[in-house]
Amino acid sequence: MAQRSALPKPRKHVPQRMCVVCRQTAAKRTLIRLVRTADQGVQVDPSGKRSGRGAYLCEAAACWQRAISSDVLAKALRTTLTDDDRTYLRAAAARLAAPNPEAS
């Protein structure tokens, strides 16, 4: 009986997304998805599965600051960022920048 050669397992596909500010491509799971919702405005989508128009940002503070202060994120989400949206995004950026005591 002939032996079968061990074939290498195929690599699993890793979805790639691009940060709307710095235009760097990375694995979808490493970027943060922001979604435009009809009732709550712009929200962070940690699961990456909420319905609505989405855009991705990397964790770099400079990208978050530029996304909040310019129209880059608004264009990607095809909306106008309100003052409440910008306040929410600043708070979300601050949470990202804060050290996580639970990770230690």
Sequence and secondary structure as in RCSB ss.txt:
>XXXX:A:sequence
MAQRSALPKPRKHVPQRMCVVCRQTAAKRTLIRLVRTADQGVQVDPSGKRSGRGAYLCEAAACWQRAISSDVLAK
ALRTTLTDDDRTYLRAAAARLAAPNPEAS
>XXXX:A:secstr
               EEEBTTT  EEEGGGSEEEEEETTTEEEEESSS  SSEEEEE S HHHHHHHHHSSHHHH
HHTS   HHHHHHHHHHHHHHHS  GGG 
